[in-house]
Amino acid sequence: MLGGIGMPELLIILVIIMIVFGAGKLPDIGAGMGKAIKNFKKATQDQEEPTTAKQNPDRLDDKTQGAKS
């Protein structure tokens, strides 16, 4: 699965996290991790977009013409 981490190991990790943080904090931790993953994906997509414009100058011209209109 994830480099040799199977279901039993994931359950043990989840139990340890519940003991350390408590069941009440888990939704907050999950929401924070979800936002972090979303921001990371958005940043990687934003990083890829300028390289695409450099590879295809016609696409860049289309964007600038739309902005001038």
Secondary structure, 3 states (H helix, E strand, C coil): CCCCCCHHHHHHHHHHHHHHHCCCCHHHHHHHHHHHHHHHHHHHHHHHHHHHHHHCHHHHHHHHHHHHC
